Amino acid sequence: MAERRAFCRIDFRADARLTDAAGRQWPARVRDLSLHGALLVVNDWPGQDGDALSLRIPLEDGSAIRMTGRQRHHEGADVGLECAHLDLDSATHLRRLVELNLGDEQLLQRQFEQLLKSG
């Protein structure tokens, strides 16, 4: 059965920091990003599906995307984070990144509306 995604992923490479509920931190590398989560590379990751996590992705202008959510899947060094919360500034930065990479304003608007409905 084909997997259906409500949100388009964009290829986005960046260093990040992943933090678990106990406050332990791991360096991570973002592989792709969407309005609903991120796929990360995290070496020696001990997490389990369902674990509460927070992600910080520093941006070139000194700001950052901050996302909280749950581990959706983990295979090898790949960790899928499903977003449960974005602050307004992070949502604005993420929306702009997705907009620049999708190149389709109408698709972006539909995805952003879907994000607001699911939150």
N, C-alpha and C positions, 0 to 999 in steps of 0.2 A: 504494500500500500504506500503510495507517495505521501511524503510529509508535506503538510500545508502550514505555511507560516503567515501570521497576520502582519508581521513587520519585516521589511527588507533589511538584510544585513549589508553593511558596508565594510569593505576591506580597510581597516584602520590599524596601523601599527604604532604602538606607543608603550613606553614603560608605565607601570602602574604599581599600586600597593594594595594588596588584599588583606583584610583584617577579619578575624573570626570573632564570635561572640565573647570569647575570653580575652580579647584584646591582642592576641598574637598576630604578628604581621609577617607577610611574605612578599618578596618582590615578585612581580608578575609582568607579563608582556601581553598586551592586547593583540588579538589576531583579527577579530571583527567585532562590530558594534551595531546595535540597533536601538530603536526607541524602547525596546522591551528587555534588553539585556546585553551581555557581552560574552565572547568566547576568549578565554585567557590561557596562556601557557604559564604554569606554576610548577617548578621543580620540587620534588619531594613533598607533594601535597597530601596531607593526612585527612582532609575533610570528607564528609559523607553527604550524600544527596539529602536535601532538606535543611542542611546547616544554614543558620543565619550568617550573612557576610556583608561587609561593606567594601566598596571599591573606590579608590581615588585615582583619577587619571589627570596628572598635571598637563596643562596646555602651554604652548609657547609664550603666550602673553602673560603668564604668571597666575592665571586663574586655573580652575580645575573642575572636572566633572566628578561629582560625588553621587554614588548610586548605592542603595542598600537593597538587599534581596536575599534569595536563597540559592544554594547550589542546586542546579537542575540535573546535571550529569557530570561525570568525571571518568575520563578514559586516558590512561597514560599520564602525560603532563597537561592534557587539555581539561579545563574546568569551565563548565557552562554556568553562568550566573543569570538567573531570572530576576529582573528588576521589580521591586515592590514599591520603591520610593525614590524620587529625584526632587531636590529642592528647585526652586524657580530658576536660579542662575544656571544650575547644571542642565535643566531641561532646555533652557534657551541655547546654551552652548551645543548640546547634543543635537537639538533640532537643526541648528545652523550647519553642523558637520554633515548630518544626513542630507540636508537640502543641497549642499554643495556636491555631494557624491552621487545623489540620485539624479539630479538634473531634471526632476519632474515635480513641479510645485503642487499639482493636483494630487499626485500619489502621496507626497509628503503630508499634505493637509488631511487626507483620508486616514493615514496612519496616525497622525497626531490626535485626531478625533477618536480613533479607536483606543489609543493609549488613555485618553481622558475618561472614556467610558469604562475601561477595565480597572481604573484606579479608584 
